[in-house]
Amino acid sequence: MPDNCKIATADALTLLLHNQHALGAAIEEITAWLSENGVGSVAANATTAMETLDANAQAITDAILTIRQS
């Protein structure tokens, strides 16, 4: 893969990772509000979604580092 393609790929993944962190923060805020307003089951589902975002964020971070180091 040419270097400019690697850079573009890593940059795109970095932007997606930033979006993923922003979505996680938004879900966390909504989860807190849901918990405070007695909607615990929905808050639990939101927490599960955040766990998925966190797990995938690590995989994306690892991929970015691999691409940038190659």
CYANA upper distance limits for C-alpha pairs under 8 A (distance plus 0.5 A):
  1 MET  CA      5 CYS  CA      6.93
  1 MET  CA      6 LYS  CA      7.01
  2 PRO  CA      6 LYS  CA      6.86
  3 ASP  CA      7 ILE  CA      6.66
  4 ASN  CA      8 ALA  CA      6.64
  5 CYS  CA      9 THR  CA      6.55
  6 LYS  CA     10 ALA  CA      6.57
  6 LYS  CA     67 ILE  CA      6.66
  6 LYS  CA     68 ARG  CA      7.51
  7 ILE  CA     11 ASP  CA      6.49
  7 ILE  CA     67 ILE  CA      8.25
  7 ILE  CA     68 ARG  CA      7.37
  8 ALA  CA     12 ALA  CA      6.57
  9 THR  CA     13 LEU  CA      6.67
  9 THR  CA     67 ILE  CA      8.36
 10 ALA  CA     14 THR  CA      6.56
 10 ALA  CA     64 ILE  CA      5.70
 10 ALA  CA     67 ILE  CA      6.72
 10 ALA  CA     68 ARG  CA      7.04
 11 ASP  CA     15 LEU  CA      6.84
 12 ALA  CA     16 LEU  CA      6.80
 13 LEU  CA     17 LEU  CA      6.56
 13 LEU  CA     60 ILE  CA      7.45
 13 LEU  CA     64 ILE  CA      7.06
 14 THR  CA     18 HIS  CA      6.77
 14 THR  CA     61 THR  CA      8.30
 14 THR  CA     64 ILE  CA      7.49
 15 LEU  CA     19 ASN  CA      6.77
 16 LEU  CA     20 GLN  CA      6.60
 17 LEU  CA     21 HIS  CA      6.76
 17 LEU  CA     57 ALA  CA      6.79
 17 LEU  CA     60 ILE  CA      7.28
 17 LEU  CA     61 THR  CA      7.97
 18 HIS  CA     22 ALA  CA      6.76
 19 ASN  CA     23 LEU  CA      6.66
 20 GLN  CA     24 GLY  CA      6.63
 20 GLN  CA     53 LEU  CA      7.17
 20 GLN  CA     57 ALA  CA      7.57
 21 HIS  CA     25 ALA  CA      6.71
 21 HIS  CA     53 LEU  CA      8.30
 21 HIS  CA     57 ALA  CA      8.27
 22 ALA  CA     26 ALA  CA      6.75
 23 LEU  CA     27 ILE  CA      6.60
 24 GLY  CA     28 GLU  CA      6.57
 24 GLY  CA     50 MET  CA      6.22
 24 GLY  CA     53 LEU  CA      7.07
 24 GLY  CA     54 ASP  CA      8.36
 25 ALA  CA     29 GLU  CA      6.81
 26 ALA  CA     30 ILE  CA      6.78
 27 ILE  CA     31 THR  CA      6.43
 27 ILE  CA     46 ALA  CA      6.98
 27 ILE  CA     47 THR  CA      8.43
 27 ILE  CA     50 MET  CA      7.42
 28 GLU  CA     32 ALA  CA      6.72
 28 GLU  CA     46 ALA  CA      8.15
 28 GLU  CA     47 THR  CA      7.97
 28 GLU  CA     50 MET  CA      7.85
 29 GLU  CA     33 TRP  CA      6.88
 30 ILE  CA     34 LEU  CA      6.58
 30 ILE  CA     43 ALA  CA      8.39
 31 THR  CA     35 SER  CA      6.59
 31 THR  CA     42 VAL  CA      8.30
 31 THR  CA     43 ALA  CA      5.31
 31 THR  CA     44 ALA  CA      8.32
 31 THR  CA     46 ALA  CA      6.53
 31 THR  CA     47 THR  CA      7.46
 32 ALA  CA     36 GLU  CA      6.68
 32 ALA  CA     43 ALA  CA      7.91
 33 TRP  CA     37 ASN  CA      6.67
 34 LEU  CA     38 GLY  CA      6.82
 34 LEU  CA     39 VAL  CA      5.59
 34 LEU  CA     40 GLY  CA      7.08
 34 LEU  CA     42 VAL  CA      7.56
 34 LEU  CA     43 ALA  CA      6.11
 35 SER  CA     39 VAL  CA      6.11
 35 SER  CA     40 GLY  CA      5.72
 35 SER  CA     43 ALA  CA      6.34
 39 VAL  CA     43 ALA  CA      6.83
 40 GLY  CA     44 ALA  CA      6.58
 41 SER  CA     45 ASN  CA      6.98
 42 VAL  CA     46 ALA  CA      6.78
 43 ALA  CA     47 THR  CA      6.67
 44 ALA  CA     48 THR  CA      6.88
 45 ASN  CA     49 ALA  CA      6.90
 46 ALA  CA     50 MET  CA      6.80
 47 THR  CA     51 GLU  CA      6.82
 48 THR  CA     52 THR  CA      6.97
 49 ALA  CA     53 LEU  CA      6.85
 50 MET  CA     54 ASP  CA      6.64
 51 GLU  CA     55 ALA  CA      6.70
 52 THR  CA     56 ASN  CA      6.61
 53 LEU  CA     57 ALA  CA      6.41
 54 ASP  CA     58 GLN  CA      7.03
 55 ALA  CA     59 ALA  CA      7.25
 56 ASN  CA     60 ILE  CA      6.66
 57 ALA  CA     61 THR  CA      6.56
 58 GLN  CA     62 ASP  CA      6.67
 59 ALA  CA     63 ALA  CA      6.73
 60 ILE  CA     64 ILE  CA      6.66
 61 THR  CA     65 LEU  CA      6.79
 62 ASP  CA     66 THR  CA      6.68
 63 ALA  CA     67 ILE  CA      6.65
 64 ILE  CA     68 ARG  CA      6.59
 65 LEU  CA     69 GLN  CA      6.51
 66 THR  CA     70 SER  CA      6.68
